[in-house]
Amino acid sequence: MRNRNTEENKRYVARRVEQYTNFPAVKEPVELMEFLMKKGTMSRNKVKSLLARRVILVDKKITTQYNFMLRPGMLVQMSKNHHSTDFKSQLLKLVYEDAYLIVVDKREGLLSVGTDRQKERTAHRILNEYVERTAKGKRVYIVHRLDRDTSGLMVFAKDEKTKHTLQDNWEKIVTERKYVAVVSGEMEKDYGTVTSWLKDNKMYVTYSSLTNNGGDKAITHYQTIKRANGYSLMELELSTGRKNQIRVHMQDLNHPVVGDDKYGNGDNPLGRLGLHAFKLCFYHPVTRELLRFETPYPQEFRRLLWANKKEE
């Protein structure tokens, strides 16, 4: 009996190994796209297709980030299996997934999570449906939120322990959190910092005070990337993550985010809120690995600022 079980285990392991194509060992730091084009002799479009289909693994983890930085010794594989549980959504793009986390790029107009009054489709619900297909009874947990009309990177946890680890240690775990915004008018300064205390009034509108009003202290660092056509393209880095922080602080500077119905001036050249969470870097709550995620500036942001020039 023991020998038969051993032989069955050997055959099982052999079948599992055949599910993947192993690429040559990583010998020097290199981006995933470059590595696959060189070692796999693939075109750029082919690599993008494989990443989008979620069949590329780095150290046993599905990786879809083309500029993921490989380190010497990492294992890069291509799955030969294409499961029916592949993620498909017009409202969310799956950027990264492992046993503990899911990182997505959310489109504008999609709620992060539902409320008692709003039961519509949300990022949370879409991801719950996805993991339910993968394993019955599984779910995802909210770690942080983006406003409905803000697009960009969000992280979700796959279990409560990971959720609490991230939330309870958010300021220590997150090393970089950046947004890009289009604001009305041409910003006077190239860079600066806004510090104030934010508090909601009885109408749930957040207002800002330069002195401690009993609200939450909020710090936003900003850099002006481009001024053109009566608008400014800004990069904003948060030292704190307060409700409506960027939108209120841009209002404080008299350069509100375009398309902002609540804190803006009625200027809406994009037909959407001009705010996108484009960069998120944090230490993995379990492996302690530093994860870096970055998305391009939305094309509509660039078109507005480069309206009379060829895109760079």
N, C-alpha and C positions, 0 to 999 in steps of 0.2 A: 504493500500500500504506500509506504513512504517513497519508494522509487518511482511509482506511477505518478504521485503528486508532484515530485520533483521534475519529472519530464514534462508534465502539463504546464508547470510554472515556467519552464524554459521556453516552451513553445509560445506561451502567452506573452512573455517578455519580448521574444523575437518579433511577434506580430506588431506589438506596440512600437518597437524601434523603427519598423518599416513605414510607419505613418509619417515620418519626417525626412526631409532632405537636409543634411548638415552641410553648412558652408565651411570653408577653411577657417582655422582659428584666427581670431582677431589678434594682431601682433602690435598694433600701434593705434593711438587715438584717432578716430575717424567717424564722420557722420554716417548714419545707417544708409542713406541714399547712395552716397559715394561708394560705400563698401559693397552694396548689392550690385551696383552697376559694374564695378570692377571685378569682383570675385564671382559674381553670378553671370557676368557678360550679358546684362540686360539693358534695355533702353530705359530712359527716365520714365516714359509713360507706362512701361511694363511694371516698373518698381512701384509707381503710384497706384496702379491697379491692384497689385498684390497687397500693398499696405491697406488700401480701402476695403479689400475683401477679408482683412484680418487673418491672413495666413502666415504672417511673419512673426516669429517668436525670438526674443532675446532673453537668454537665461531662463527659458521655459515660460516666459510671459508674453502674451500677445502685445505687439507694439505697432502702432499706426503712425507714429511721429517720424516724418522723413528725416528730420535733423536731429534725431536722437543720437547722442554722443556715445559711441562704443569705446570701451576701454580694453586694453590687452587682457586676454584670457576669457573674454565673454564668448558665449556660445550663441551663434545665429542659426536659426532653422527655418525651414519652410514646411508648413503642414500640407499633406497630400489630401486631407479630408476637408470637405466643404459642408458644414453642418447646416441644417435647416433653421438653427437658432441664430443665424447671423443677424446682427443688428441693422435695422433699416428704419430710417425716419427722416422726414423732410424738415423736422424742427430741431433735431439734435444730431450732432456728429460725435461719434465715439472716438475719443482721442487716445485713451489708455485704459487698460483693464487688467487687474490681477485678482488674486483670491480675496483681497481686502478692500480694494478701491475701484471706483470708476471715475474717470475724468471725461467731461463732455464739453463741447462747444455749443452753447445754446443760441438759438436764433432770437431776434427781438420779437416781442409780441407773445412769447410763451411764458406763462407763470412758472416759477420754480416749484411751488407747492400749493395745493389748494387750501382754501379757507372754508369756514362754515357757510359763508355766503357765496363762494365761488367753487363750484364742483366741476368746472370744465377741465379739459385735458391739460396736464402739467408735465414738466420735465420729470418730476418724481413718479408720476403714474406711468409714463412711457417706459422708464427704466425698470419699474416694478414688473411690468408686463414682460419685459425682456428677460430679466433674471428668473421669472416664474417659468418661462419656457425652457430655460437652462436646467433648473432644478426646482421641482414642485415644492412650494412652501417657502422659498427664498424671497427676500425683499431687499430693498436698498433704504438707506437712512440719510436724511437731510443733515448736512454738515454746516452749510452756509447758504445764503440766498443771493440772487441777483434780481433787481427790479424787473417786472414784466417786460418793459421796453428797452432794457439793457441787454445786449448780446455778449457772448464770450464764455470764458472758461469757468467751469464749476466742478467741484469734487463731491462725490457721494461715497458713503461707506457701505460695505456689504454686511456688517454686523454691528451690534450696539457697542461692543467694546472699542472697536476702531473709531466709531462715531464719537464716543466720549473722549477718547484719547486726543483726537483732532480738536474737538471743541474746547476741551479743558486746557489745552496747551497751544492754542492757535497762534498766539503772538510769538511763541518760541519756535514752533515748528515751521511756520511760514517765513521764508527768508526774503521773498520778493512778490509783490502783488501790484501790477500796473494796469492802468486803463489808458485808452486813447479816446480823446473827445474832440468834437468840433464845437467851438463856442462862437457866439456872436461878437463881432467887432475884432479889431486887431489888438492883441494883448500888448500892453506897454512894456512889460518885463520879459526877459528871456527865461528867467527861472525865479522861483520863490517858494515860500511856505505859508500856508494859511493855518492858523491855530485858533480854535474857538470852542465854545461849549454849546452842544446841540440839545434841544429839548422840544417835545411836541406840545402844541397848544391843544385846547379842547376840541378843535376840529381836525386833529391828527396831522397838522401841518408843522413841519420841523422848522424852528427858527434858531438863529445863531446869535450868540453873545460873546463879546470879547473878554468878558469877565465871567467867573464861575457863577452860573445861575442855577446850580443844582442839577444840571444836565450832564451829558457825557462829553468828556474832552475829546476833540477830534483834530487830527493833524493830517494835512494833505500837502505833499510836495508836488510842484508842477514845473514843467519845462515846455517852452514854446518851440515847436518843431517847424512850423511854417505859418506865415501870415499872407493871405491873398484873398482878393475878391470880397473883402469885408468880413472875413472869418479868420479864425486861428485854429490850427491843429495842435492839440496839446497832449503831452504824456503826463500822467498823474500817478504818483505812487502813494499808497496809503500806509501811514504808520499806525492808524487805528481803522477799524471797520464799523463805522456807525451808519445808522439808517439815513439814506439820502445824503450822505456826507459830501460826495463830489458835487452833486447838483446844488446843494446849499452853498458850498464854498465858492463855486463859480459865480453864483448869484452875488455873494459877498464882494467879489472882485468886479462886479458890474459887467461880466462877460458870461452870461448864462449859457448852459448847454442848449444847442439848437433842438427844437422839437420837444422842449420840456413844457408840458401843459401846466405843471404845478409851480415850478420855480423859474420859468423862462419869461421871455418878453413877446411871445407870439411868433417869433421867427422860426420857420420850419421848412428849410430848403431841401431837406433829405426825405421828408415824408415819414420820418421816424425819429426817435431820440438819438442824438449824436454821441452815444456812449457805448464803449466796447471794452470788456475785460480781456486784454490781449496777452497778458503774461502772468504766470503763476508758478512759483518755485517753493517747494516745501520738502521737509524731511519725511520720508515714509514712516508712518507711525509704528510699523512692525520691523522692517528691515533696516531702518535708519538711513537708507540711501537717499541722497539728495535728488529729487525729481524736478526737472525743468520742462515747462510747457509754454509754448508761444505760438500765437496765431498771427497771420498777416493783418494789417490795417484793413477794415472793410473797404471794398472798392468804391462804394458811394462816397466815403469820406475823402478819398484821394481825388475822385472826379471833381468834387466841389472845389477843392483847393487848387487843382491843376486844370481848371476848366478851359483856360485859353492856351494851355501848353500840352505838349506830348507827355504822356505819363512816364515817370522816371522808373 
